[in-house]
Amino acid sequence: MVLDKKVAEQTINYLTQINAIKLNTKNPFTWTSGIKSPIYCDNRLLLSYPEIRKFIAEKMSEIIKNKYGENISITGVATGAIAIGALIAERLNLPYSYVRPEPKNHGLKNQIEGFIDKGSEVVVIEDLISTGKSSLNAINALRDEGFNVTGMLSIFSYNFDFYPKNAEEAKTVSDIVKLFKYHSSASINEAEMQGRFFVAPSEFEIHYMYRDNINDKLHKISRCVCTDVDVRYGPEEQFSTFDDGHPVTTNLALTFTELEFITKEKIFPGAGLLGA
């Protein structure tokens, strides 16, 4: 979810200026999750530019202070968010730690590096979110150690940008937006008894696909509901349209919440019998 559109637009401008956002449609980039994408954002580059890293750290610090208060700790997700997380913690004068993808196999074998009081309210800092796998891994590690994760902020997230070539394609894009709006909304059930009852939004089943088949090499996602549909048609709400009124560009950002935990038994049926 975009918390401040003006800040988001300035961030994109900065990232574009330093060539941090890479596009390659012929040879897609492979994300950590295994997904291949024509877009990649190298947020580490912003650390090399004092004005840009100062802007990012200050704006994220303002959001955290306004949204979560001062009685918290800051935790960065390794490795991309370690530096920006430390800059934010320094500005807010708060305790800081960072979380590795997994415990070290030597030394103290820590997964969480640094010291914060047990039971602390923690805000997690990410550099970018695509599938959310590394973010969820960090949150689970913190919760397992007794910390209460109250929120997460990210510099960059992947949205859907549509650039239809004509009005007919633009109508299809509009139908896609309406479909997600419809299925993310509650409905009212006129019961036979007096009164009205809200019916929960539609549930989604999300799968990673490979050549028209479910890709079982990637992690599973449980049943979800779409909790936020953010639609923009141009910067500062200025946009162009085709002759029939449909927008020339559409940006669609979706947020999903899983309804159930993925258990060992669902990942590997019979795992308990094998002692896994």
Secondary structure, DSSP 8 states (H G I E B T S, - for coil): --S-HHHHHHHHHHHHHTT-EEE-SSS-EE-TTS-EESEEE-GGGGGG-HHHHHHHHHHHHHHHHHHH-SS-EEEEETTTTHHHHHHHHHHHT--EEEE-SS--SSTT--SEES---TT-EEEEEEEEESSSHHHHHHHHHHHHTT-EEEEEEEEEE--EEE--SSHHHHHHHHHHHHHHHHHTS-EEEE-SSSSEEEE---EE----EETTEE-TTS-----EEEEEEEEESSGGG---B-TTS-BS-EEEEEEEEESS---HHHHSTTHHHHT-
